[in-house]
Amino acid sequence: MAENNLHSILVKEGLSQSQLASTCGLSSGTVNRIAKQKRTGAPRTNHKILKGIILLTGKEFAYKEVFPSSKEF
């Protein structure tokens, strides 16, 4: 299972998994499983999550900041 920093970023930025899921068009279950590292997101899914974080925070995050051990496509 690939490690990610999604949970810590959500906590730090004061975002909920359901807010992120709604913003990026994914189910809250998918976001939950990825945030809890029970599932590795496909690159396309990870990019949706990254775009959602950027939209919600107004901050720039690099792919590798959120998903350091995942392959980018």
KOLZA-339425 format. One record per atom (N, C-alpha, C): residue number from 1; x, y, z; atom name; residue in three letters. Coordinates in Angstrom, 1 decimal. Example, Ala and Ser with C-alpha at 12.3 -4.5 7.8 and 13.67 -1.06 7.14 Angstrom:
{site 1, {13.2, -5.7, 7.8}, N, ALA}
{site 1, {12.3, -4.5, 7.8}, CA, ALA}
{site 1, {13.2, -3.3, 7.8}, C, ALA}
{site 2, {12.8, -2.2, 7.1}, N, SER}
{site 2, {13.7, -1.1, 7.1}, CA, SER}
{site 2, {12.9, 0.0, 7.9}, C, SER}
//
This chain:
{site 1, {0.8, -1.2, 0.0}, N, MET}
{site 1, {0.0, 0.0, 0.0}, CA, MET}
{site 1, {0.9, 1.2, 0.0}, C, MET}
{site 2, {0.6, 2.2, -0.9}, N, ALA}
{site 2, {1.4, 3.4, -1.0}, CA, ALA}
{site 2, {1.1, 4.3, 0.1}, C, ALA}
{site 3, {2.1, 4.9, 0.7}, N, GLU}
{site 3, {1.8, 5.9, 1.7}, CA, GLU}
{site 3, {1.5, 7.3, 1.1}, C, GLU}
{site 4, {0.7, 8.1, 1.8}, N, ASN}
{site 4, {0.4, 9.4, 1.4}, CA, ASN}
{site 4, {0.2, 10.3, 2.6}, C, ASN}
{site 5, {0.2, 11.6, 2.3}, N, ASN}
{site 5, {0.0, 12.6, 3.3}, CA, ASN}
{site 5, {-1.4, 13.2, 3.3}, C, ASN}
{site 6, {-2.3, 12.6, 2.7}, N, LEU}
{site 6, {-3.6, 13.2, 2.6}, CA, LEU}
{site 6, {-4.3, 13.5, 3.9}, C, LEU}
{site 7, {-4.3, 12.5, 4.8}, N, HIS}
{site 7, {-5.0, 12.7, 6.1}, CA, HIS}
{site 7, {-4.4, 13.9, 6.8}, C, HIS}
{site 8, {-3.1, 14.0, 6.9}, N, SER}
{site 8, {-2.4, 15.1, 7.7}, CA, SER}
{site 8, {-2.7, 16.4, 7.0}, C, SER}
{site 9, {-2.7, 16.5, 5.7}, N, ILE}
{site 9, {-3.0, 17.7, 5.0}, CA, ILE}
{site 9, {-4.5, 18.2, 5.2}, C, ILE}
{site 10, {-5.4, 17.2, 5.2}, N, LEU}
{site 10, {-6.8, 17.6, 5.5}, CA, LEU}
{site 10, {-6.9, 18.1, 6.9}, C, LEU}
{site 11, {-6.3, 17.5, 7.9}, N, VAL}
{site 11, {-6.3, 18.0, 9.3}, CA, VAL}
{site 11, {-5.7, 19.4, 9.4}, C, VAL}
{site 12, {-4.5, 19.5, 8.8}, N, LYS}
{site 12, {-3.8, 20.8, 8.9}, CA, LYS}
{site 12, {-4.6, 21.9, 8.2}, C, LYS}
{site 13, {-5.3, 21.6, 7.1}, N, GLU}
{site 13, {-6.0, 22.7, 6.4}, CA, GLU}
{site 13, {-7.5, 22.8, 6.9}, C, GLU}
{site 14, {-7.9, 22.0, 7.8}, N, GLY}
{site 14, {-9.2, 22.1, 8.4}, CA, GLY}
{site 14, {-10.3, 21.6, 7.4}, C, GLY}
{site 15, {-10.0, 20.6, 6.6}, N, LEU}
{site 15, {-10.9, 20.1, 5.6}, CA, LEU}
{site 15, {-11.5, 18.8, 6.0}, C, LEU}
{site 16, {-12.7, 18.5, 5.6}, N, SER}
{site 16, {-13.2, 17.1, 5.8}, CA, SER}
{site 16, {-13.1, 16.3, 4.6}, C, SER}
{site 17, {-13.1, 15.0, 4.8}, N, GLN}
{site 17, {-13.0, 14.1, 3.6}, CA, GLN}
{site 17, {-14.3, 14.3, 2.7}, C, GLN}
{site 18, {-15.4, 14.5, 3.3}, N, SER}
{site 18, {-16.6, 14.7, 2.5}, CA, SER}
{site 18, {-16.6, 16.0, 1.7}, C, SER}
{site 19, {-16.0, 17.1, 2.2}, N, GLN}
{site 19, {-15.8, 18.3, 1.5}, CA, GLN}
{site 19, {-14.9, 18.0, 0.2}, C, GLN}
{site 20, {-13.8, 17.3, 0.5}, N, LEU}
{site 20, {-12.9, 17.0, -0.6}, CA, LEU}
{site 20, {-13.6, 16.1, -1.6}, C, LEU}
{site 21, {-14.2, 15.1, -1.2}, N, ALA}
{site 21, {-14.9, 14.2, -2.1}, CA, ALA}
{site 21, {-15.9, 14.9, -3.0}, C, ALA}
{site 22, {-16.7, 15.8, -2.4}, N, SER}
{site 22, {-17.7, 16.5, -3.1}, CA, SER}
{site 22, {-17.0, 17.4, -4.2}, C, SER}
{site 23, {-15.9, 18.1, -3.8}, N, THR}
{site 23, {-15.2, 19.0, -4.7}, CA, THR}
{site 23, {-14.6, 18.3, -5.8}, C, THR}
{site 24, {-14.0, 17.1, -5.6}, N, CYS}
{site 24, {-13.3, 16.5, -6.7}, CA, CYS}
{site 24, {-14.1, 15.4, -7.4}, C, CYS}
{site 25, {-15.3, 15.2, -7.0}, N, GLY}
{site 25, {-16.2, 14.3, -7.7}, CA, GLY}
{site 25, {-16.0, 12.8, -7.5}, C, GLY}
{site 26, {-15.5, 12.5, -6.3}, N, LEU}
{site 26, {-15.3, 11.1, -5.9}, CA, LEU}
{site 26, {-16.2, 10.8, -4.7}, C, LEU}
{site 27, {-16.4, 9.5, -4.4}, N, SER}
{site 27, {-17.2, 9.2, -3.3}, CA, SER}
{site 27, {-16.4, 9.4, -2.0}, C, SER}
{site 28, {-17.2, 9.7, -1.0}, N, SER}
{site 28, {-16.5, 9.9, 0.3}, CA, SER}
{site 28, {-15.8, 8.6, 0.8}, C, SER}
{site 29, {-16.3, 7.5, 0.4}, N, GLY}
{site 29, {-15.7, 6.2, 0.7}, CA, GLY}
{site 29, {-14.3, 6.1, 0.1}, C, GLY}
{site 30, {-14.2, 6.5, -1.2}, N, THR}
{site 30, {-12.9, 6.4, -1.9}, CA, THR}
{site 30, {-11.9, 7.3, -1.2}, C, THR}
{site 31, {-12.3, 8.5, -0.9}, N, VAL}
{site 31, {-11.4, 9.5, -0.2}, CA, VAL}
{site 31, {-11.0, 8.9, 1.1}, C, VAL}
{site 32, {-11.9, 8.4, 1.9}, N, ASN}
{site 32, {-11.7, 7.8, 3.2}, CA, ASN}
{site 32, {-10.6, 6.7, 3.1}, C, ASN}
{site 33, {-10.8, 5.8, 2.2}, N, ARG}
{site 33, {-9.9, 4.6, 2.0}, CA, ARG}
{site 33, {-8.5, 5.1, 1.6}, C, ARG}
{site 34, {-8.4, 6.1, 0.8}, N, ILE}
{site 34, {-7.1, 6.6, 0.4}, CA, ILE}
{site 34, {-6.5, 7.3, 1.6}, C, ILE}
{site 35, {-7.2, 8.2, 2.2}, N, ALA}
{site 35, {-6.7, 9.0, 3.4}, CA, ALA}
{site 35, {-6.2, 8.0, 4.5}, C, ALA}
{site 36, {-6.9, 7.0, 4.7}, N, LYS}
{site 36, {-6.5, 6.0, 5.8}, CA, LYS}
{site 36, {-5.5, 5.0, 5.3}, C, LYS}
{site 37, {-5.1, 5.1, 4.1}, N, GLN}
{site 37, {-4.1, 4.3, 3.5}, CA, GLN}
{site 37, {-4.5, 2.8, 3.4}, C, GLN}
{site 38, {-5.8, 2.6, 3.2}, N, LYS}
{site 38, {-6.3, 1.3, 3.0}, CA, LYS}
{site 38, {-6.4, 0.9, 1.5}, C, LYS}
{site 39, {-6.2, 1.9, 0.7}, N, ARG}
{site 39, {-6.3, 1.8, -0.7}, CA, ARG}
{site 39, {-5.3, 2.7, -1.4}, C, ARG}
{site 40, {-4.7, 2.3, -2.4}, N, THR}
{site 40, {-3.8, 3.2, -3.2}, CA, THR}
{site 40, {-4.7, 3.7, -4.4}, C, THR}
{site 41, {-4.7, 5.0, -4.5}, N, GLY}
{site 41, {-5.4, 5.7, -5.6}, CA, GLY}
{site 41, {-4.7, 5.5, -6.9}, C, GLY}
{site 42, {-5.5, 5.4, -7.9}, N, ALA}
{site 42, {-4.9, 5.4, -9.3}, CA, ALA}
{site 42, {-4.4, 6.8, -9.6}, C, ALA}
{site 43, {-3.4, 6.9, -10.4}, N, PRO}
{site 43, {-2.9, 8.3, -10.7}, CA, PRO}
{site 43, {-4.0, 9.3, -11.1}, C, PRO}
{site 44, {-5.0, 8.9, -11.8}, N, ARG}
{site 44, {-6.1, 9.8, -12.2}, CA, ARG}
{site 44, {-6.9, 10.2, -11.0}, C, ARG}
{site 45, {-7.1, 9.3, -10.1}, N, THR}
{site 45, {-7.9, 9.6, -8.9}, CA, THR}
{site 45, {-7.1, 10.5, -8.0}, C, THR}
{site 46, {-5.8, 10.3, -7.9}, N, ASN}
{site 46, {-4.9, 11.1, -7.0}, CA, ASN}
{site 46, {-4.8, 12.5, -7.6}, C, ASN}
{site 47, {-4.8, 12.7, -8.9}, N, HIS}
{site 47, {-4.8, 14.0, -9.5}, CA, HIS}
{site 47, {-6.1, 14.7, -9.2}, C, HIS}
{site 48, {-7.3, 14.0, -9.2}, N, LYS}
{site 48, {-8.5, 14.7, -8.8}, CA, LYS}
{site 48, {-8.5, 15.1, -7.4}, C, LYS}
{site 49, {-7.9, 14.3, -6.5}, N, ILE}
{site 49, {-7.8, 14.7, -5.1}, CA, ILE}
{site 49, {-6.9, 15.9, -5.0}, C, ILE}
{site 50, {-5.8, 15.9, -5.6}, N, LEU}
{site 50, {-4.9, 17.1, -5.6}, CA, LEU}
{site 50, {-5.6, 18.4, -6.1}, C, LEU}
{site 51, {-6.3, 18.3, -7.2}, N, LYS}
{site 51, {-7.0, 19.5, -7.7}, CA, LYS}
{site 51, {-8.0, 19.9, -6.7}, C, LYS}
{site 52, {-8.7, 19.0, -6.0}, N, GLY}
{site 52, {-9.7, 19.3, -5.0}, CA, GLY}
{site 52, {-9.1, 20.1, -3.8}, C, GLY}
{site 53, {-7.9, 19.6, -3.4}, N, ILE}
{site 53, {-7.2, 20.2, -2.3}, CA, ILE}
{site 53, {-6.8, 21.7, -2.7}, C, ILE}
{site 54, {-6.3, 21.8, -3.9}, N, ILE}
{site 54, {-5.9, 23.2, -4.3}, CA, ILE}
{site 54, {-7.1, 24.1, -4.4}, C, ILE}
{site 55, {-8.2, 23.6, -4.9}, N, LEU}
{site 55, {-9.4, 24.4, -5.0}, CA, LEU}
{site 55, {-10.0, 24.8, -3.6}, C, LEU}
{site 56, {-10.0, 23.9, -2.7}, N, LEU}
{site 56, {-10.5, 24.2, -1.4}, CA, LEU}
{site 56, {-9.6, 25.1, -0.5}, C, LEU}
{site 57, {-8.3, 25.0, -0.7}, N, THR}
{site 57, {-7.4, 25.7, 0.1}, CA, THR}
{site 57, {-6.9, 27.0, -0.5}, C, THR}
{site 58, {-6.9, 27.0, -1.9}, N, GLY}
{site 58, {-6.3, 28.2, -2.6}, CA, GLY}
{site 58, {-4.7, 28.1, -2.5}, C, GLY}
{site 59, {-4.2, 27.0, -2.0}, N, LYS}
{site 59, {-2.7, 26.9, -1.9}, CA, LYS}
{site 59, {-2.3, 25.9, -3.0}, C, LYS}
{site 60, {-1.0, 26.1, -3.4}, N, GLU}
{site 60, {-0.4, 25.1, -4.3}, CA, GLU}
{site 60, {0.2, 24.0, -3.6}, C, GLU}
{site 61, {-0.1, 22.8, -4.0}, N, PHE}
{site 61, {0.5, 21.6, -3.5}, CA, PHE}
{site 61, {1.1, 20.8, -4.6}, C, PHE}
{site 62, {2.3, 20.3, -4.5}, N, ALA}
{site 62, {2.9, 19.4, -5.5}, CA, ALA}
{site 62, {2.3, 18.0, -5.3}, C, ALA}
{site 63, {2.2, 17.3, -6.4}, N, TYR}
{site 63, {1.7, 15.9, -6.4}, CA, TYR}
{site 63, {2.5, 15.1, -5.3}, C, TYR}
{site 64, {3.8, 15.3, -5.4}, N, LYS}
{site 64, {4.7, 14.5, -4.5}, CA, LYS}
{site 64, {4.6, 14.9, -3.0}, C, LYS}
{site 65, {4.0, 16.1, -2.7}, N, GLU}
{site 65, {3.8, 16.5, -1.3}, CA, GLU}
{site 65, {2.6, 15.6, -0.7}, C, GLU}
{site 66, {1.6, 15.3, -1.6}, N, VAL}
{site 66, {0.5, 14.6, -1.1}, CA, VAL}
{site 66, {0.7, 13.1, -1.2}, C, VAL}
{site 67, {1.2, 12.7, -2.4}, N, PHE}
{site 67, {1.4, 11.3, -2.7}, CA, PHE}
{site 67, {2.9, 11.0, -3.0}, C, PHE}
{site 68, {3.8, 11.1, -2.0}, N, PRO}
{site 68, {5.2, 11.0, -2.2}, CA, PRO}
{site 68, {5.7, 9.6, -2.8}, C, PRO}
{site 69, {5.0, 8.6, -2.6}, N, SER}
{site 69, {5.5, 7.3, -3.1}, CA, SER}
{site 69, {4.6, 6.8, -4.3}, C, SER}
{site 70, {3.8, 7.6, -4.8}, N, SER}
{site 70, {2.9, 7.2, -6.0}, CA, SER}
{site 70, {3.5, 7.6, -7.3}, C, SER}
{site 71, {3.2, 6.9, -8.3}, N, LYS}
{site 71, {3.6, 7.2, -9.7}, CA, LYS}
{site 71, {2.7, 8.3, -10.2}, C, LYS}
{site 72, {3.2, 9.3, -10.8}, N, GLU}
{site 72, {2.4, 10.3, -11.5}, CA, GLU}
{site 72, {2.3, 10.0, -12.9}, C, GLU}
{site 73, {1.2, 10.3, -13.5}, N, PHE}
{site 73, {1.0, 10.0, -15.0}, CA, PHE}
{site 73, {0.9, 11.3, -15.7}, C, PHE}
//
